[in-house]
Amino acid sequence: MCGSEKKIYIVGMGPGREDMMTGQALAVLDRADLIVGYTAYIRLLGDRFAGKETFSTPMRQEQDRCRYCFAQAREGRRVALICSGDAGVYGLASLMLEIGEDYPDVELEIVPGITAAVSGAALLGAPINHDFCVISLSDQLTDAAVIERRLRAAAEGDFVIVLYNPQSRTRRGYLKKACQIIEQTAGPDRACGWTRCIGREGTQTGTCTLRELQDVPADMFTTVFIGNASTFIAGGRLVTRRGYHV
């Protein structure tokens, strides 16, 4: 659908499965003339959007992807840029807003999605039912020293910690090192859990201690949950007490 409107929707698609997208996200994608995204995310869209025109780029070409969106929007096309989870949580919302300074005639609308901290927590039980923080272990865009400082601060603050991007084929041992840093404050028996491929084929979950977590074969599709002092495992579910007197 083309017209005079110059607008880009930055869409959080959750895990990628249609029934885990918000109604707003589905409506926007239904109306879009063009859907842009990382190659793997385009493949997750499924049959509902099979007839849509799409454009994808691989990892580390995010700026090219974003600028393509603006170029197409200036042609009057209704563009949807998809991001896994929520576009504002390690997604492209901030980059689009930065680049958007060069395109004042193009309107941007951010459509929220379900991030892995929330969808993964639901699979495990209720691990983020009190104060929590999310930290990515990827040092591609963040210095490793900064990540380590944040891990120590989160542990000392007794936050439930959710780890994104724990390790990959080229980043081995990152999760083990993070566990060792947190263990200095939290101890080895802290209740933890992990999820893999949330909402996708082959979904996996597990609970364990912080010491055991070091040896979990995590990858970029894994989300890790490290409890606070009040987190416990009950019937295989990871639970963080809110403070009620039961």
TACORFEN-V48992 format. One record per residue. PHI is phi as a letter, one per 40 degrees, with the letter a starting at -180 (NA if undefined). PSI is psi in degrees with one decimal (NA if undefined). NEAR is the number of other C-alpha atoms within 8 Angstrom. Layout:
phi: [PHI,PHI]
psi: [PSI,PSI]
near: [NEAR,NEAR]
This chain:
phi: [NA,b,a,c,c,b,a,b,b,b,b,c,b,g,c,h,c,d,c,b,c,c,d,c,c,c,c,c,c,c,c,c,c,a,b,b,a,c,d,c,c,c,c,c,c,g,c,d,b,c,c,c,c,b,a,b,b,c,d,g,b,c,c,c,c,c,c,c,d,c,c,c,c,c,c,g,c,c,b,b,b,c,b,c,g,b,c,c,b,f,b,b,c,c,c,c,c,c,c,d,d,c,b,c,c,b,c,b,b,c,b,c,b,c,c,c,c,c,c,c,c,c,c,c,i,a,c,b,c,b,d,a,b,b,b,c,c,c,b,c,b,b,c,d,c,c,c,c,c,c,c,c,c,c,c,c,c,f,c,c,b,b,b,b,f,c,a,a,c,c,b,c,g,c,c,d,c,c,c,c,c,c,c,d,b,c,g,c,c,d,c,b,a,a,b,b,f,d,g,b,d,g,d,b,a,a,b,a,c,c,c,c,c,d,b,c,c,c,a,c,c,b,b,b,b,b,c,c,c,b,c,a,b,b,f,g,b,c,b,b,c,c,h,c,c,b]
psi: [111.2,160.4,-165.9,-15.8,131.6,96.0,142.4,132.0,126.4,106.5,123.6,119.6,11.6,-148.8,-15.5,-21.7,137.5,-42.6,-0.8,9.3,152.7,158.8,-37.1,-43.5,-44.8,-41.9,-41.5,-44.5,-34.6,-37.1,-14.6,143.0,-30.6,133.2,126.0,141.6,174.4,143.5,-46.7,-33.8,-36.4,-39.7,-26.9,-12.6,-31.8,-172.8,-30.4,-32.9,19.6,-29.6,-1.8,148.2,134.4,158.7,131.0,155.5,155.5,-179.1,150.7,14.5,35.2,-40.9,-37.9,-41.7,-44.3,-44.8,-31.1,-38.9,-45.6,-40.5,-41.8,-37.6,-35.5,-20.0,2.0,12.4,145.9,111.3,137.2,120.9,118.2,144.7,145.2,146.0,-123.9,135.2,-19.9,3.9,95.9,26.1,-158.5,8.0,-46.0,-40.2,-40.8,-39.8,-36.7,-52.1,-31.2,-19.6,-26.7,-6.5,65.7,-14.6,-4.2,126.1,142.2,134.6,127.4,125.2,114.1,153.6,175.3,112.1,160.1,-28.5,-35.3,-49.3,-35.6,-38.5,-39.1,-34.5,-34.9,-28.6,-109.7,59.3,-20.1,37.5,2.6,-169.7,133.0,164.3,159.1,128.9,130.7,134.6,0.4,125.8,20.5,-40.5,-5.5,132.7,139.7,-36.7,-35.0,-42.4,-45.3,-39.5,-39.1,-37.5,-45.8,-43.0,-40.3,-41.0,-42.9,-29.2,-1.7,39.6,148.0,133.9,126.6,124.3,124.4,158.1,52.8,-36.4,168.8,-174.8,-32.2,-4.6,75.3,145.4,1.0,-41.9,-42.5,-43.6,-40.0,-42.0,-40.5,-37.1,-46.8,-34.5,-28.3,-28.8,-42.6,-19.8,163.4,-17.3,8.6,134.5,133.2,170.1,168.8,153.5,150.9,138.7,53.3,126.2,12.5,173.0,134.1,24.7,135.5,149.3,160.3,154.5,154.5,179.5,167.7,-38.5,-41.5,-29.2,-29.1,-29.9,6.9,129.5,71.5,156.4,-167.2,-12.5,6.1,137.6,131.2,139.1,121.6,117.3,169.4,-170.2,-19.1,7.2,140.1,168.0,124.4,116.0,34.3,3.2,142.8,121.3,131.2,120.9,139.3,-24.5,0.4,147.9,103.5,NA]
near: [7,8,6,5,9,13,13,15,12,15,15,17,17,15,14,14,13,8,5,11,15,11,6,7,14,10,8,10,10,7,8,11,12,12,14,14,14,12,9,6,12,11,7,8,12,9,5,6,9,7,5,8,7,9,8,10,11,7,6,4,8,9,7,8,12,12,9,8,12,12,8,10,15,9,7,12,15,15,15,15,13,14,16,13,15,16,18,10,7,6,11,11,10,8,9,9,9,7,10,11,7,5,8,7,5,12,8,10,8,9,11,11,14,15,12,12,9,8,10,12,13,8,8,15,9,11,14,10,9,9,7,9,9,9,11,9,12,10,8,5,5,8,8,7,6,8,13,10,8,9,12,11,8,12,12,8,6,8,12,15,14,13,12,13,13,16,15,10,6,5,7,8,7,10,12,10,9,10,12,9,11,12,11,7,9,11,9,8,8,13,15,14,15,13,15,11,11,12,9,9,5,5,10,8,10,8,13,9,12,15,9,8,12,11,6,6,4,11,10,10,9,13,16,12,13,12,15,13,7,7,13,9,10,7,4,6,10,16,13,14,9,6,4,5,3,2]
